Amino acid sequence: MSRKFLITIVLILFLLPFVSWYYLQSGLKWRKEAQKVMNGTVPFPAGEYIDADGDLLTADSLAYRASIVSFRSCDTSSPDKEDVLMRVYDQFKDTRKINFIVLDSCRGTSNEEVSDRKNWFALSCTSSADLCEDLTGQWPADKAFALVDRHGIIRSYYGIQTDEDKRVLVEHLSLLMPGDRQEKVELKRGSKQ
């Protein structure tokens, strides 16, 4: 046997499976650690809420998408929260697998501002007072966003002070997104006559 053939066999039989196993184990470990952080059990407040654009937000709206929830900042001098929210929206808007729920306790939101955004709910706390009260009672003061899964459970709260916080928010949001449904695979053997 030639030396090249022997090296190729060793790589295929031993090194490639080991590298694949290590890669899969590290991904599994990362996913388990993310699930430990997203261990919330508090349900998103039930009800029907009408946003500034006239769209209705219900439990059914949450059932097919992950949701990111935030309160609009009353302080206009620090637009960090809205910048992060818009970057996340721009990154995920084409998937249509995420709801963006913005609660406005400071000022009204104009329809021109939100009408062109898909799966975007801009709710005024004056018209949705129950929702805002329920959420502010459990919302940590230093966190800007909350993630809600498809079952309507608030999984975790996220800050945006560092780039690492923003990265973790996007990673966890992508884990909560529903997967694509695939067509049922049908095995056909031979031709039926």
Disulfide bonds with the S-S distance in Angstrom:
Cys74-Cys106 1.46
Cys125-Cys132 1.94
